[in-house]
Amino acid sequence: MAEIGVHARGLPGMPLDHAQIPVWNAENWYFEDFTPGDKIRSIRRTISEGESMLFNSLVMDHHPYVSDEEFAVEEGVFGRRLVAGAMVFSYGLGLAATNCLNSFSYGYDRLRFIAPVFIGDTIYTIRENLGKEVHDHKQGKVRVAYSVYKGKGELVLYAEHLMTALYRDPARFRAEADARLADKAAKKRGENV
């Protein structure tokens, strides 16, 4: 499993003795360091009413299910206000994000809101490396699952994050990248491969 919280990376103008201290939650992993099957679990986090309403205001989500207590209690399907799904998604990913300095978001797949999250619920996330593949001459693609749970383990959200990750040793992947890029170019030209 890749190590978390052990990588030092200085910044311009920083004293050398400070630069040698590992940076919390800013990993220096490369494509080679992502191992399918590795999992990490986040700390838990309770979602308060104030932050829920602030989020709703920031993103202009004023649906009655998330911002109108009387509607939610008297007419809503769940009998209480929900936390906006976009907030659960953001928090869920943020709880297990490692801020890897060599990977970049490529997109998300399979986002599902499985169960409601309410104000006052406590959530946590399990992140799992699902797989990886060579992408081009500089970087590969990594697929990571985020499963967000509430309470005593009820799954409330699932998403897969696609990331690119730089190679530590690009020469090691050169032949596979050449083949992949040639195949992609042939398909674009309409050739049978």
JODA-V5278 format. One record per pair of residues at least 24 apart in sequence whose C-alpha atoms are under 10 Angstrom apart, sorted by the first residue. I is the first residue (numbers start at 0). J is the second residue. Records with the same first field share a line. If there is no record, write none. Layout:
BEGIN
I = J  J
END
This chain:
BEGIN
0 = 32  33  34  35  36  37  38  39
1 = 26  27  28  29  31  32  33  34  37  38  39
2 = 26  27  28  32
3 = 27  28  39  97  99
4 = 97
8 = 100
23 = 97  98
24 = 95  96  97  98  99  100
25 = 96  97  98  99  100  101
26 = 97  98  99  100  101  102
27 = 97  98  99  100  101  102
28 = 97  98  99  100  101  102  164  165  166  167
29 = 99  100  101  102  138  139  163  164  165  166  167  168
30 = 101  102  131  132  133  137  138  139  140  141  162  163  164  165  166  167  168  169
31 = 131  139  164  165  166  167  168
32 = 164  166  167
33 = 128  129  130  131  141  142  143  164
34 = 127  128  129  130  131  141
35 = 127  128  129  130  131  141  142  143
36 = 126  127  128  129  130  143
37 = 126  127  128  129  130  143
38 = 125  126  127  128  129  143  144  145
39 = 95  96  97  124  125  126  127  128  145
40 = 94  95  123  124  125  126  127  145  146  147
41 = 91  92  93  94  95  96  122  123  124  125  126  147
42 = 94  95  122  123  124  125
43 = 91  94  121  122  123  124  148  149  150
44 = 90  91  94  119  120  121  122  123  124  149
45 = 117  118  119  120  121  122  123  149  150
46 = 82  86  87  90  116  117  118  119  120  121  122
47 = 82  117  118  119  120  121
48 = 80  82  117  118  119
49 = 118
50 = 82  86  118
51 = 81  82  83  86  87  117  118  119
52 = 82  83  118
54 = 82  83  85  86
55 = 82  83  85  86
58 = 85  86
60 = 85
65 = 117  118
77 = 115  117
79 = 117  118
80 = 115  116  117  118
81 = 115  116  117  118  119  120
82 = 115  116  117  118  119  120
83 = 115  116  117  118
84 = 111  112  114  115  116  155  156
85 = 112
86 = 116
87 = 112  115  116  117  122  147  155  156
88 = 112  145  146  147  155  156  157  158
90 = 122  123  124  147
91 = 122  123  124  125  126  145  146  147  148  155  156  157  158
92 = 123  124  125  126  144  145  146  147  157  158  160
93 = 124
94 = 122  123  124  125  126  145  147
95 = 123  124  125  126  127  145  146  147
96 = 124  126  145
99 = 164
100 = 164  165
101 = 138  163  164  165  166  167
102 = 138  139  140  141  161  162  163  164  165  166
103 = 138  140  141  161  162  163  164  165
104 = 140  141  160  161  162  163  164
105 = 140  141  142  160  161  162  163  164
106 = 142  159  160  161  162  163
107 = 142  143  144  158  159  160  161  162
108 = 142  143  144  157  158  159  160  161
109 = 144  157  158  159  160
110 = 144  145  156  157  158  159  160
111 = 146  155  156  157  158  159
112 = 147  154  155  156  157  158
113 = 147  148  153  154  155  156  157
114 = 148  149  153  154  155  156
115 = 149  154  155  156
116 = 148  149  150  155  156
117 = 149
120 = 148  149  150
121 = 148  149  150  151
122 = 147  148  149  150  151  152  153  154  155
123 = 147  148  149  150  151  152  154
124 = 148  149  152  154  155  156  157
125 = 157
126 = 158  159  160
127 = 159
128 = 159  160
129 = 159  160
130 = 161
131 = 161  162  163  164
132 = 163  175  176
133 = 163  164  166  172  173  175  176  177  179  180
134 = 163  164  165  172  175  176  177  179  180
135 = 163  165  166  169  172  173  175  176  177  178  179  180
136 = 165  166  169  170  171  172  173  174  175  176  177  179  180
137 = 163  164  165  166  167  168  169  170  172  173  176
138 = 162  163  164  165  166  167  168  169  172  176
139 = 163  164  165  166  169  172  176
140 = 164  165
END
